[in-house]
Amino acid sequence: MTDITAIGEILIDLTQSGRTEQGIPRFDANPGGAPANLAVAASRLGAKTAFIGRVGRDSYGDFLRSTLEQNGVDVSGLSVDPRQHTTLAIVSLDEGGERSFSFYRDPSADVNLRFEDVPAELLADTRVLHFGSVSLTAEPSRSATLKAAREAREKGALISYDPNYRASLWPDEATAVRQMLQPLPLVDILKVSDEELPLLTGLSDPDRGSARLAEKGIRLVLVTLGAEGAFYRFGGRIGHVPGVKVQVGDTNGAGDTFFGAALSRLVRAESLDALTAEELEDILRFANKAAAITTSRHGAIPAMPTLAEMK
């Protein structure tokens, strides 16, 4: 059985890596896309993972497939679009390493994922199905993702969700919030950043905001707090696990590494509900450490730690 199957976007992050002597920005072509990032992060940390998505019939698509394979991710669910190109994201960095995004994506291969492209056996044979909100921005990927989540849940999988907000991919904020909230009744494990919490709940306080999300039936809510670590709400229990201080290279992929690391440990538990607070906090310390290592380097997937590095 697969531990974690991720469905959604896979793309090229053209990530700013410096400037020439003339001040012209340099960009590296890094593999990316939040669900693909998470699948790699969890695989590098010992989980058995698979990815469902769509790339173009181009050199970037070949590169992304090869990257997943080299990192031990099952690519039987990665289909090829004969008409649309692989998606590109331009990732610019400020002096503190914080990111800003622009996308070459309308249309592109990842948005054209259809439910017919989703292997039924991957949904029937996974402990966790994971997705994010980027695949909810347009059809047919929106319907394909939600139907996959419903079917995997019916077959006994836990559903994990990261409503990672990218403003440039939505027509307006109200539409984004409406679509990002839609999957919540399906979700068992939710990861939301401190920037996205007020967007989805109207509340910036992790305690109050996570309580509002838990009202949807979500069993475990994780709120990432950047350098401050992570807050959790697990049933009636809440807590905070401090972050790990590092010199930041860039923050690209940090949240995906955190969530992938957390899921790679959560799938080892006999059941989600049987976890103690102490066990959960140990998992989150592991996830914070993995995310810190990623932020100390450049890129997303290339920066993610292996299990040997964590040890």
N, C-alpha and C positions, 0 to 999 in steps of 0.2 A: 504494500500500500504506500502511496505517495504521502509524505508528511504535509506538504504545502503546495497547492496549485495556485498560481497567480494568473489572472486574466486582465488584459488591458493593453495599454500602449507600450510599445518599445520603439526607441528613436535614437537619433544621434544628437548628443549635446555638443554643440560647438561652443566650447567653454574657453573664456578668455584666460590666457596663460601668461600674459605679460605684454610688453610693448617693444617695438623696435627702437633703435637709436633715434629714429625720426618721430617717435611717439605714436606710431601706428599700432593698434591692438593686434596681438597674436591670438589665434584660437586653435585649440586642439579638438579633434573629432573623437569624442568619448562616447562609448555606448551608454544609453540611459533609458529613461522611462520608468516611473515609480514602481509599477508592479514587476517589471523585469529586474530593476535594481533589488527589490526585496527578495525575489527568487534567488538571485546570485548571493546576496548577503547571507541568507539562511543556508544555502548550499555550502558556502565556504565555511560555515560554522557547524557543519555536520548533519544538516537535515536533507532528506530526499525531496527534491523539488521538481516542479514542472511549470511550463509557461504556455499560455494560450494567447495568441495575438496574431498580428498581420504586418508583414513588411512588403516593400516593393521588390520588383525583379530588377535589382540594381546592386552595385558594389557595396553600398551601405547595408542593404538587406542581408547580403552574404556575410558581411562582417559581423552583424548583430547575431545571426544564427551561430556563427563560429564562436563568438564570445560566450554565448549561453552554453554551448557544447563543452567548451574548454573549462567552464566552471561547474560542470556536472549537472546542468539543468536539462531535464527531458524536453525536447523541442518537437515532439510529435504533434503538439497543438499549434505550432507556428506555421501559418499558411502564407502563401505568396500571392500578392495582388498583381495581375499582369498589366494593369492600366495605370495605377497610381504609384507615385514614388514613396520611398521611406520618409517618414516625418523627420524634420529638422527642428531643433530648438536652439536658439542663440542665448547663451548664458553669459551675461556680463556681470562683473564683480566690482564692488566698491572697495575702498581702502581697507575696510574691516573684513573683507571676504564675503559680505552678504550679496545674494544673487538678485538679478532681475532677468525676466524671461521674455523672449519674443519667439513666435512659432511660425514656421512655414508648413502649414497643415491643412489648408482648405482648398481643395480636398487633399487627402493623403491616405496611405495604406491602412494605418491603424484605425481610422474612423470607419473603414469599410468592413470591419469584422462582423460577420453574420453568425447567427446561432448555428446555421448549418456547417460552419467551419469549426465548431467546438466538438472535439471528440467526446462522445458520451462516456467512454470508459474512464476518462480523466475525472469527470464529475462523480462517477460512481465509486471511485477508488482513491479518495483523498481524505485526509483527516481535516484539513483546513482549505477552504476556498477563499482567496484574497482578491480584492479589487480596490480601485481608487475612483475618484470622481472625474478624472480627465476623460475616461471612456464614456461618461454620461453626457458629454457636451454635445453629441450629435448622433443621429441615426446613420447606419443600423447598429453601431457599436453599443449604444445605450440599451436597446432592447435585448441584444445578445448577452450583455453583461448581467442584466437583471434576471433574465430567464435562466442563465447559468447558475446564478446564486440561488434562485428558488429551487432548481432541480437538485443541486448539490446538498442544499439544506434538507430537502425531502429524503435524500439518501443517507443522511446522518452526519454530514460534514458540519464543522463549525464554520461560521462565516465571519471573516475579518474585513474591515473597511477603513480606508484612509481617505477622508474627504479633503484631499490636497487642492487648495484653491489657486487657480491661475486665472487672474482677472481677464487677461487678453483672449482667453478661449471662450468667454461667455458674452452674449449680447448685452447683458447688464447684470448688476449684482442681485436683483430680485429673482431673476431667472435662475441664476447660479444657486442661490440659497434653496429655492424650491426643488430643484433637481437633486442637489446634494443631500437634502433631508429625506427624499423619497425612499431610499433603501433602508433607512434605520430600523424599521420593524423586522427586517430579515437578519440583522447583525447581532452576533454574539460578542465580538471583540472590536472595539473602536479605538483608533489612534487619531487624535486631533492636536494640532499645534496651539500654542497660546495665542497666535494671531487668528486662527480659524475659529476658536471657541466663541468669541463674541459675535462673529459673523453668523454662526449657526444657532446661538442661544440668546443673544442679546446681553450676555453676562460675561465679564472678563475674569471673575473670581473662579478658580478651578473647582472649588468645592461646590458652589452653587451651580455653575455651568455644567459640571459633570452630572450633578443630580438631575438637572433638566433632561440631559441626554439619556440617563438611566431610566427615566420614566417611559422611554420607548421600548423597554424590555432588554436593553443591552446589558450583558452580564459583567463585562469588564471594560471600563473606560480609562484610557491612558491619555494624559495631557502632557505633551512635551513642552519643556520650558527653556529650550536652548541650553546655554551654559549652566543653568540652574538645575538641570536634570529632568525629572519626570514626576508628575502627580498621578495617583491612581484612585479609582473608585471601583471596588470589587464587592458587590452585594452591598451590605451596610457598612463596609470598612473603607476608610480612606487613608492615604498616606503620601509621603513625599520622599523620593530617593534622590540625593544630591548628584550633580553631574561631576565629570572628571575634567580638571583644568588642563588644557593643552594650548600650544601656539597654533592659531588657526591658519591653515592654508586656504581652504574655502569650505563652505558649509553644504555644498552640493552633495546630495545623497545621504546626509546625516540622518534625517528622519526615516528613510527607507532602511538604512542599516540598523537603526534602533529597533524598528518594528520587526524586521527580518530576524534579528538576533533574539528578540523577545519570543517570537513565534517558534523559533528553532528550539527553544527550551520549553515553551508551553506544551508543545506536542508530545513531550516526553512524560507529561503528567498522566496519571491514571484517568483523571477527568478534570475538566476546568473547575467544577464546583468543589472538588476535593482539595484544591490548593489551599494551603494556609497562607496567612499574611506574610510570614517569614519566608516561605518558599517563593512567593510572588516578588517580594522585595529583593531576594537574591537574584532572581531572573532579571529584574529591572536594573540592578547594579551591573550585571553582565552586559545588558543592552546599552546602558550608558557608556560603558567602557568601549564597546565596539563602535558606537557613534563617535566618541571622542577621537579614536584612532582615525576614522574616516575624515573628520574635519581637520586633522593635522596634515593631511595630504591634499592633492589636487585631483579633481574629477570625481565621479561618483563610483561606478563599478571598479575602476582601477585602484581606488583608494581603500576599498573595503578589506577588513582584516580576515585572515584565515584563523582557523581554530588553533593552529600552532602558535600564531602570534599572540592570540588571546591568552594562551597558557604561559 
